[in-house]
Amino acid sequence: MNVNVRQRGDVTVLDLKGKITIGSGDVALRNAVQEVMNGGAMKVLINMHDVSTIDSSGIGELVSAYTTATNRGAKLRLFNLPAKVTDILTITQLITVFDVYDNEDEAVRSFQ
């Protein structure tokens, strides 16, 4: 999985591309979130648009990222979820835990 980190004002955006699965994307996601948090990011958006597959390990990393952000007083939100990811978050009832937005502009505005 590839992670591109960019800034949009005071919001840090992580653009994910590929699979968030055990042994590949899960570690990349964990490292990217840790890096931006350690760099002082307080408003983090995860763009899921180009995520092709997610497994239980990937879901676990999303939960871990959310917990890390919350414990540091930061906000972490998701946007552009593919249907597969939405289905998994709905089945696991995690859709009620995460703040999820349809597009980047809406997600950025949610921090105001």
C-alpha positions as CSV (number, residue, x, y, z in Angstrom):
1,M,0.0,0.0,0.0
2,N,1.1,3.5,-0.7
3,V,0.5,6.4,1.6
4,N,0.7,10.0,0.4
5,V,0.8,12.7,3.1
6,R,-0.3,16.2,2.2
7,Q,-1.5,19.3,4.0
8,R,-4.7,21.2,3.4
9,G,-4.4,24.2,5.7
10,D,-4.1,22.9,9.2
11,V,-5.5,19.5,8.2
12,T,-3.2,16.5,7.4
13,V,-4.6,14.3,4.7
14,L,-3.4,10.7,4.2
15,D,-4.2,9.4,0.7
16,L,-4.2,5.6,0.9
17,K,-3.8,3.5,-2.3
18,G,-3.9,-0.3,-2.4
19,K,-4.7,-3.0,0.2
20,I,-4.9,-2.6,3.9
21,T,-4.2,-6.2,4.8
22,I,-2.0,-8.2,7.2
23,G,1.6,-8.0,6.4
24,S,1.4,-5.2,3.9
25,G,-0.9,-2.2,4.3
26,D,-1.5,-2.5,8.0
27,V,2.1,-1.6,8.9
28,A,2.2,1.2,6.3
29,L,-1.0,2.7,7.8
30,R,0.3,2.4,11.3
31,N,3.6,4.0,10.5
32,A,2.0,6.9,8.5
33,V,-0.4,7.7,11.4
34,Q,2.3,7.5,14.0
35,E,4.5,9.8,11.9
36,V,2.0,12.5,11.4
37,M,0.9,12.3,15.0
38,N,4.5,12.5,16.2
39,G,4.9,15.5,13.9
40,G,2.1,17.3,15.8
41,A,-0.9,16.8,13.5
42,M,-4.1,17.4,15.4
43,K,-6.6,17.2,12.5
44,V,-6.1,14.0,10.3
45,L,-8.2,12.9,7.4
46,I,-7.8,9.4,5.8
47,N,-8.8,9.2,2.2
48,M,-9.9,5.7,1.5
49,H,-10.9,6.2,-2.2
50,D,-8.2,4.0,-3.7
51,V,-8.3,1.3,-1.0
52,S,-9.0,-1.9,-2.9
53,T,-9.2,-4.4,-0.1
54,I,-9.3,-4.3,3.7
55,D,-9.2,-7.2,6.1
56,S,-9.5,-7.6,9.9
57,S,-5.9,-6.5,10.4
58,G,-6.6,-3.3,8.4
59,I,-9.8,-2.6,10.4
60,G,-7.7,-3.1,13.6
61,E,-5.2,-0.5,12.3
62,L,-8.0,2.0,11.6
63,V,-9.3,1.5,15.2
64,S,-5.8,1.8,16.5
65,A,-5.3,5.0,14.6
66,Y,-8.5,6.4,15.9
67,T,-7.6,5.5,19.5
68,T,-4.1,7.0,19.1
69,A,-5.6,10.3,17.8
70,T,-8.2,10.4,20.5
71,N,-5.7,9.8,23.3
72,R,-3.5,12.6,22.0
73,G,-6.5,15.0,21.8
74,A,-6.4,14.9,18.0
75,K,-9.3,14.3,15.6
76,L,-9.2,11.5,12.9
77,R,-11.8,11.2,10.2
78,L,-12.4,9.1,7.2
79,F,-13.7,10.0,3.7
80,N,-14.3,8.6,0.3
81,L,-15.0,5.1,1.5
82,P,-15.4,2.5,-1.2
83,A,-18.6,0.4,-0.9
84,K,-16.7,-2.7,0.3
85,V,-15.1,-0.7,3.2
86,T,-18.5,0.9,4.1
87,D,-20.0,-2.6,4.2
88,I,-17.4,-3.9,6.5
89,L,-17.6,-0.9,8.8
90,T,-21.4,-1.2,8.9
91,I,-21.3,-5.0,9.6
92,T,-18.8,-4.5,12.5
93,Q,-20.8,-1.4,13.7
94,L,-17.6,0.6,13.5
95,I,-19.4,3.0,11.1
96,T,-20.9,4.5,14.3
97,V,-17.4,5.1,15.8
98,F,-15.7,6.9,13.0
99,D,-16.7,10.2,11.6
100,V,-17.2,9.4,7.9
101,Y,-17.6,11.9,5.0
102,D,-18.4,11.6,1.4
103,N,-15.8,14.0,0.0
104,E,-12.7,15.9,1.1
105,D,-14.3,19.3,1.2
106,E,-17.0,18.1,3.5
107,A,-14.4,16.4,5.7
108,V,-12.2,19.4,5.9
109,R,-15.2,21.7,6.8
110,S,-16.1,19.3,9.6
111,F,-13.1,20.5,11.6
112,Q,-14.3,24.1,11.7
